[in-house]
């Protein structure tokens, strides 16, 4: 991304469950990220702790007799198109409406579990995907 964003978490060595850290192997098809030399064994650089690996999916779930209640967030991805009247993260948190800024702000979104809640979501976008039927065969079935 190129900018500085403070995100929650720490290195796996620290025993945290929200792992965000630098790894030297290339876990993406994007061009390899580079980092400045660390000042110490902790990985701290003059620009802070660089991160190129870590938490990608966050979910907090409460299991109730009436069904699950959850807040969720995918920590990476492009900004989500939000129609007028939808949840405005920028107004609520001061963060831009992109997934990384939502993660940094702790701004998870409610998970929708039933058809009525999904249909009522002002950000709902439907995309129909269909598979073309297989061509008809002219061979006789083998007995």
C-alpha atoms as a printed R data frame, in Angstrom:
    type eleno elety resid chain resno       x       y       z
1   ATOM     1    CA   UNK     A     1   0.000   0.000   0.000
2   ATOM     2    CA   UNK     A     2   2.915   2.298   0.658
3   ATOM     3    CA   UNK     A     3   1.481   4.428   3.473
4   ATOM     4    CA   UNK     A     4   1.814   4.021   7.205
5   ATOM     5    CA   UNK     A     5  -1.182   2.504   8.967
6   ATOM     6    CA   UNK     A     6  -1.102   1.390  12.603
7   ATOM     7    CA   UNK     A     7  -2.712  -2.047  12.825
8   ATOM     8    CA   UNK     A     8  -3.391  -4.191  15.890
9   ATOM     9    CA   UNK     A     9  -1.383  -7.331  16.535
10  ATOM    10    CA   UNK     A    10   2.192  -8.493  16.825
11  ATOM    11    CA   UNK     A    11   4.679 -11.128  15.742
12  ATOM    12    CA   UNK     A    12   3.788 -14.789  16.168
13  ATOM    13    CA   UNK     A    13   6.857 -15.147  18.407
14  ATOM    14    CA   UNK     A    14   5.129 -12.786  20.859
15  ATOM    15    CA   UNK     A    15   2.333 -15.317  21.376
16  ATOM    16    CA   UNK     A    16  -0.402 -13.079  19.973
17  ATOM    17    CA   UNK     A    17  -3.421 -14.467  18.145
18  ATOM    18    CA   UNK     A    18  -3.579 -11.454  15.814
19  ATOM    19    CA   UNK     A    19  -0.338 -12.034  13.899
20  ATOM    20    CA   UNK     A    20   0.954  -9.153  11.765
21  ATOM    21    CA   UNK     A    21   4.647  -9.218  10.908
22  ATOM    22    CA   UNK     A    22   7.310  -9.201   8.205
23  ATOM    23    CA   UNK     A    23   8.220 -12.448   6.443
24  ATOM    24    CA   UNK     A    24  11.032 -12.846   3.935
25  ATOM    25    CA   UNK     A    25   9.323 -15.404   1.697
26  ATOM    26    CA   UNK     A    26   7.141 -14.088  -1.086
27  ATOM    27    CA   UNK     A    27   3.532 -15.056  -0.323
28  ATOM    28    CA   UNK     A    28   2.006 -13.179  -3.234
29  ATOM    29    CA   UNK     A    29   2.106 -12.942  -7.000
30  ATOM    30    CA   UNK     A    30   2.599  -9.181  -6.652
31  ATOM    31    CA   UNK     A    31   6.118  -7.755  -6.890
32  ATOM    32    CA   UNK     A    32   8.201  -8.629  -3.835
33  ATOM    33    CA   UNK     A    33   8.008  -6.045  -1.049
34  ATOM    34    CA   UNK     A    34  11.243  -4.760   0.439
35  ATOM    35    CA   UNK     A    35  11.943  -3.274   3.831
36  ATOM    36    CA   UNK     A    36  14.626  -1.035   5.250
37  ATOM    37    CA   UNK     A    37  17.257  -2.670   7.456
38  ATOM    38    CA   UNK     A    38  16.028  -3.164  11.030
39  ATOM    39    CA   UNK     A    39  17.645  -1.182  13.843
40  ATOM    40    CA   UNK     A    40  17.457  -4.124  16.224
41  ATOM    41    CA   UNK     A    41  16.561  -7.805  16.460
42  ATOM    42    CA   UNK     A    42  12.940  -6.782  17.105
43  ATOM    43    CA   UNK     A    43  12.508  -5.747  13.459
44  ATOM    44    CA   UNK     A    44  11.886  -2.097  14.345
45  ATOM    45    CA   UNK     A    45  12.979   0.260  11.556
46  ATOM    46    CA   UNK     A    46  13.164   4.051  11.422
47  ATOM    47    CA   UNK     A    47   9.658   3.927   9.904
48  ATOM    48    CA   UNK     A    48   8.170   1.552  12.491
49  ATOM    49    CA   UNK     A    49   7.432  -2.152  12.092
50  ATOM    50    CA   UNK     A    50   6.888  -3.078   8.433
51  ATOM    51    CA   UNK     A    51   4.170  -5.676   7.844
52  ATOM    52    CA   UNK     A    52   3.669  -7.881   4.790
53  ATOM    53    CA   UNK     A    53   2.014 -10.912   6.411
54  ATOM    54    CA   UNK     A    54  -0.655 -11.598   8.972
55  ATOM    55    CA   UNK     A    55  -4.303 -11.637   9.878
56  ATOM    56    CA   UNK     A    56  -6.567 -11.734   6.849
57  ATOM    57    CA   UNK     A    57  -9.957 -12.648   8.343
58  ATOM    58    CA   UNK     A    58 -11.352 -11.500  11.687
59  ATOM    59    CA   UNK     A    59 -14.588 -12.866  13.131
60  ATOM    60    CA   UNK     A    60 -16.082 -12.452  16.604
61  ATOM    61    CA   UNK     A    61 -19.084 -14.734  17.147
62  ATOM    62    CA   UNK     A    62 -21.634 -15.038  19.934
63  ATOM    63    CA   UNK     A    63 -23.655 -18.250  19.812
64  ATOM    64    CA   UNK     A    64 -27.157 -17.596  21.145
65  ATOM    65    CA   UNK     A    65 -30.196 -19.885  21.371
66  ATOM    66    CA   UNK     A    66 -31.779 -17.711  18.657
67  ATOM    67    CA   UNK     A    67 -28.786 -18.133  16.359
68  ATOM    68    CA   UNK     A    68 -25.298 -16.701  15.894
69  ATOM    69    CA   UNK     A    69 -24.451 -13.006  16.102
70  ATOM    70    CA   UNK     A    70 -21.117 -12.040  14.553
71  ATOM    71    CA   UNK     A    71 -18.949  -9.156  13.458
72  ATOM    72    CA   UNK     A    72 -16.497  -9.839  10.625
73  ATOM    73    CA   UNK     A    73 -13.824  -8.221   8.479
74  ATOM    74    CA   UNK     A    74 -11.594  -9.222   5.599
75  ATOM    75    CA   UNK     A    75  -8.487  -7.131   6.299
76  ATOM    76    CA   UNK     A    76  -7.428  -6.550   2.706
77  ATOM    77    CA   UNK     A    77  -9.157  -5.537  -0.486
78  ATOM    78    CA   UNK     A    78 -10.351  -2.513  -2.396
79  ATOM    79    CA   UNK     A    79 -12.788   0.021  -0.998
80  ATOM    80    CA   UNK     A    80 -16.337  -1.262  -0.937
81  ATOM    81    CA   UNK     A    81 -18.941   0.686  -2.890
82  ATOM    82    CA   UNK     A    82 -21.382   2.091  -0.340
83  ATOM    83    CA   UNK     A    83 -24.674   3.563  -1.494
84  ATOM    84    CA   UNK     A    84 -26.213   6.556   0.267
85  ATOM    85    CA   UNK     A    85 -27.571   5.619   3.667
86  ATOM    86    CA   UNK     A    86 -25.183   2.694   4.168
87  ATOM    87    CA   UNK     A    87 -22.829   2.297   7.137
88  ATOM    88    CA   UNK     A    88 -20.313   5.141   6.789
89  ATOM    89    CA   UNK     A    89 -17.017   3.981   8.275
90  ATOM    90    CA   UNK     A    90 -15.271   7.255   7.476
91  ATOM    91    CA   UNK     A    91 -17.793   9.185   9.553
92  ATOM    92    CA   UNK     A    92 -17.875   6.638  12.374
93  ATOM    93    CA   UNK     A    93 -14.130   6.017  12.717
94  ATOM    94    CA   UNK     A    94 -12.330   8.752  10.819
95  ATOM    95    CA   UNK     A    95 -10.891   5.988   8.618
96  ATOM    96    CA   UNK     A    96 -11.129   5.705   4.874
97  ATOM    97    CA   UNK     A    97 -13.639   3.120   3.653
98  ATOM    98    CA   UNK     A    98 -11.119   0.462   2.754
99  ATOM    99    CA   UNK     A    99 -10.529  -2.849   4.472
100 ATOM   100    CA   UNK     A   100  -7.091  -2.043   5.932
101 ATOM   101    CA   UNK     A   101  -8.344   1.198   7.487
102 ATOM   102    CA   UNK     A   102 -11.349  -0.655   8.906
103 ATOM   103    CA   UNK     A   103  -8.962  -3.237  10.434
104 ATOM   104    CA   UNK     A   104  -6.777  -0.503  11.937
105 ATOM   105    CA   UNK     A   105  -9.857   1.212  13.413
106 ATOM   106    CA   UNK     A   106 -11.365  -2.033  14.735
107 ATOM   107    CA   UNK     A   107 -14.426  -1.345  12.571
108 ATOM   108    CA   UNK     A   108 -15.801  -4.799  11.912
109 ATOM   109    CA   UNK     A   109 -19.151  -5.132  10.163
110 ATOM   110    CA   UNK     A   110 -22.125  -7.255  11.180
111 ATOM   111    CA   UNK     A   111 -22.352 -10.671   9.543
112 ATOM   112    CA   UNK     A   112 -25.724 -11.280   7.911
113 ATOM   113    CA   UNK     A   113 -27.081 -14.790   8.435
114 ATOM   114    CA   UNK     A   114 -30.597 -14.841   7.003
115 ATOM   115    CA   UNK     A   115 -32.138 -13.987   3.642
116 ATOM   116    CA   UNK     A   116 -34.156 -11.036   5.000
117 ATOM   117    CA   UNK     A   117 -31.092  -9.361   6.555
118 ATOM   118    CA   UNK     A   118 -29.055  -9.929   3.402
119 ATOM   119    CA   UNK     A   119 -31.824  -8.542   1.168
120 ATOM   120    CA   UNK     A   120 -32.143  -5.460   3.428
121 ATOM   121    CA   UNK     A   121 -28.416  -4.615   3.245
122 ATOM   122    CA   UNK     A   122 -28.092  -1.286   1.379
123 ATOM   123    CA   UNK     A   123 -24.676  -2.389   0.070
124 ATOM   124    CA   UNK     A   124 -26.045  -5.597  -1.467
125 ATOM   125    CA   UNK     A   125 -24.910  -6.196  -5.031
126 ATOM   126    CA   UNK     A   126 -26.124  -9.250  -6.921
127 ATOM   127    CA   UNK     A   127 -24.136 -10.850  -9.703
128 ATOM   128    CA   UNK     A   128 -25.580 -13.830 -11.514
129 ATOM   129    CA   UNK     A   129 -23.080 -16.412 -12.650
130 ATOM   130    CA   UNK     A   130 -24.264 -19.189 -14.943
131 ATOM   131    CA   UNK     A   131 -22.510 -22.142 -16.477
132 ATOM   132    CA   UNK     A   132 -23.230 -22.920 -20.091
133 ATOM   133    CA   UNK     A   133 -24.833 -26.340 -20.521
134 ATOM   134    CA   UNK     A   134 -22.528 -29.111 -21.673
135 ATOM   135    CA   UNK     A   135 -22.854 -29.979 -25.362
136 ATOM   136    CA   UNK     A   136 -25.199 -32.866 -26.115
137 ATOM   137    CA   UNK     A   137 -23.512 -36.153 -26.903
138 ATOM   138    CA   UNK     A   138 -24.456 -38.219 -29.923
139 ATOM   139    CA   UNK     A   139 -22.953 -41.470 -28.687
140 ATOM   140    CA   UNK     A   140 -25.133 -44.330 -27.619
141 ATOM   141    CA   UNK     A   141 -24.797 -45.309 -23.976
142 ATOM   142    CA   UNK     A   142 -22.593 -48.336 -23.338
143 ATOM   143    CA   UNK     A   143 -24.651 -51.276 -22.001
